[in-house]
Amino acid sequence: MNILHVNCNYLGSNLHQLMVEKLGDAGVRNTVFVPVYSQFTSSIQPIEDVVVSECFEKRDRFFFTKKQNKIFRALEDSCNLSDVNLVHAYTLFTDGNVALNLKKKYNVPYVVAIRNTDVNYFFKYRINLRKRGVEVLQHASAVFFLSPVYKEKVYSNYIPASLREEFEAKTFIIPNGIDDFWLKNISSEKRCCNSKKDIKLVYAGRIDQNKNIPAIQKAMDGLEKKGYDVSLTVVGQVDDSRVYNEIIKHSKTQYIGKQTKEKLLEIYRSGNIFVMPSHKETFGLVYAEAMSQGLPVLYTRGQGFDGQFADGTVGYAVDSKNVQSVADGIIKVVNNYDEITTRCAESAKKFSWDSICRQYLEIYKQIVCMQESGTE
């Protein structure tokens, strides 16, 4: 089976490289087409069968059709499309529109994923493109969401009622996977946090406004007034120096910079609760990584991780714009700590790339079989 992956975000992290490698191990022949703007800086080193095309300018993002035409021409020029069985588009608008055009011209079926930028930018603000997004969904053989929350948000707000049943029938909720490292080093050690004293919070991720670290610190200040002793360890790359300068002023916050997986594992194991109340989050791999080491998690209500588990199973959803909600979430975790922490490591196994790729592979096979039999 030959799969063409159209993924404008492929170079941003090793997330989808891991997925493609797992599919390759299962016998799939993969080609990844990565459209990027000129002078793009990659976070990973592309491997064989990854075609990186600097085919548009950064300013083209304001001119959707112009940018799409450039991407499509580059794809036709650089990839052999004659033996492609299926296209996997990793975003609805940028990648999905390419897949739609491929289907129209070459009759190749496609599947499409809906992510943070699709929900919180394109559907929300690019009103003129909503009809295009619906068209991409109509012609897709399968639709993927990372969480039920995003599915509900899109289908309730942007999809005509007459199409929802049709779309629901081909929709799958499949989360991202985490690096095998975390599941190979999963921690079953019993944790304790049954006192107001010495509550160690951990945050890992980019240092920017979206990640909302100051809200954690304000919640800590409120808890201190109630007799709690709470500290915060912040791990990650500084993307916004103003946020960094603000958070390091807090006396109970320790910033230690970006760390290796091995060091981060130690930090997780020495903490009590993982807290990341991001304003917007497609998924948040760090929640699952922290869970693998037995850490309960506080995640954002209405964003990507919300809905992966029932509230209270591995942690609690909080309102990113409400400091008291963050503080209340910390208290609820502390009050139910023994029960929650015993579930975290086992629940993290849900995010194994092996099991996730088996789900994708089964869907791929069904679609290709239907296409070859003429029933697609």
QUIFEN-V762878 format. One record per pair of residues at least 6 apart in sequence whose ideal C-beta (glycine too) atoms are under 7 Angstrom apart, sorted by the first residue. I is the first residue (numbers start at 0). J is the second residue. Records with the same first field share a line. If there is no record, write none. Layout:
I = J, J
//
This chain:
0 = 27, 28, 84, 363, 367
1 = 28, 82, 83, 84
2 = 27, 29, 84, 85, 87, 363
3 = 30, 32, 78, 83, 86
4 = 19, 29, 30, 31, 32, 87, 89
5 = 32, 86, 88, 89, 94, 97, 98
6 = 15, 31, 33, 89, 94
7 = 33, 34, 90, 93, 94
8 = 89
9 = 15, 31, 33
10 = 33, 35, 41, 42, 43, 45, 51
11 = 42
12 = 42, 43
13 = 43
14 = 175, 284
15 = 89
16 = 43
17 = 176, 178, 352
18 = 176, 352, 356
19 = 29, 31
21 = 352, 353, 356
22 = 29, 356, 359, 360
23 = 29
25 = 356, 360
27 = 360
29 = 48
30 = 48, 50, 78
31 = 48, 49, 50
32 = 50, 52, 74, 78
33 = 49, 50, 51, 52
34 = 52, 54, 55, 70, 73
35 = 51, 53
36 = 53, 55, 56, 57
37 = 53, 56
39 = 53
45 = 51
50 = 77, 78
52 = 73, 77
54 = 69, 70, 73
55 = 66, 69, 70
59 = 65, 66, 69
60 = 66
63 = 128
67 = 96, 97
70 = 97
71 = 97, 100
74 = 97
80 = 105
83 = 107
84 = 367
85 = 107, 108, 109, 110, 363, 366, 367
86 = 98, 101, 107, 109
87 = 110
88 = 94, 95, 97, 98, 109, 111, 112
89 = 112
90 = 112, 114, 116, 117
91 = 111, 113, 117, 132, 135
92 = 117, 121, 128, 132
95 = 111, 135
96 = 131, 135
98 = 109, 111
99 = 134, 135, 138
101 = 107, 109
102 = 108, 109, 138
108 = 140, 366, 370, 375
109 = 139, 140
110 = 139, 140, 141, 143, 362, 366
111 = 135, 139, 142
112 = 143
113 = 142, 144, 149, 153
114 = 281
115 = 279, 280, 281, 303
118 = 149, 152, 153
119 = 279
121 = 128, 132
122 = 129, 132, 153, 157
129 = 157
133 = 158
136 = 142, 166
137 = 162
140 = 169, 366, 375
141 = 169, 171, 362, 366
142 = 166, 169, 170
143 = 171, 173
144 = 150, 170, 172
145 = 174, 175, 281, 282, 303
146 = 172, 174, 282, 303, 304, 305, 306, 307
147 = 172, 306
148 = 301, 302, 305, 306
149 = 303
150 = 170, 172
154 = 163, 166
158 = 166
171 = 362
173 = 355, 358, 359
174 = 282, 307, 350
175 = 282, 284
176 = 350, 351, 352, 355
177 = 284, 287, 288, 350
178 = 260
179 = 352
180 = 260
181 = 288, 291, 347
182 = 291, 347, 348, 351
184 = 264
185 = 291, 344, 347
186 = 268, 292, 293, 344
187 = 344
188 = 293
190 = 293, 340
192 = 198, 271, 333, 336
193 = 336, 337
195 = 226, 227, 228
196 = 228
197 = 228
198 = 227, 228, 229, 271, 333
199 = 230, 232, 269, 270, 271
200 = 215, 229, 230, 231, 270, 272, 274
201 = 232, 266, 267, 270, 273, 289, 294
202 = 212, 215, 231, 233, 234, 274, 275
203 = 234, 235, 263, 285
204 = 210, 235, 275, 285
205 = 235, 236, 238
206 = 212, 235, 236, 237, 238, 239, 242, 243
207 = 238, 239, 242
208 = 239, 242
209 = 277, 278, 279
210 = 275, 277
211 = 276, 277, 278, 319
212 = 233, 242, 246
213 = 245, 246
214 = 276, 319, 322, 325
215 = 231, 274, 276, 325
216 = 231, 246, 249, 252
217 = 322
218 = 322, 325, 326, 329
219 = 229, 231, 251
221 = 322, 326
222 = 229, 326, 329
223 = 229
229 = 251
230 = 251
231 = 251, 252
232 = 253, 255, 266, 270
233 = 246, 252, 253, 254
234 = 255, 257, 258, 263, 266
235 = 257
236 = 257
237 = 243
246 = 252, 254
247 = 254
258 = 266
264 = 292
267 = 289, 292, 294
268 = 292
270 = 294
272 = 294, 295, 297, 329, 332
273 = 286, 289, 294, 296
274 = 297
275 = 283, 285, 286, 298
276 = 297, 299, 317, 319, 325
277 = 283, 299, 302, 319
278 = 319
279 = 302
280 = 299, 302, 303, 304
281 = 303
282 = 303, 304
283 = 298, 303, 304
286 = 296, 298, 304
287 = 347, 350
289 = 296
290 = 296, 313, 343, 344, 346, 347
291 = 344, 347
293 = 340, 343, 344
294 = 343
295 = 313, 314, 332, 336, 339, 340, 343
296 = 313, 314
297 = 314, 315, 317, 325, 328, 329, 332
298 = 304, 305, 314, 316
299 = 305, 316, 317, 319
300 = 316, 317, 318
305 = 316
308 = 346
310 = 316
311 = 335
312 = 342, 346
313 = 339, 342, 343, 346
314 = 332, 339
315 = 328, 331, 332
317 = 324, 325, 328
318 = 324
332 = 339
366 = 375
369 = 375
//
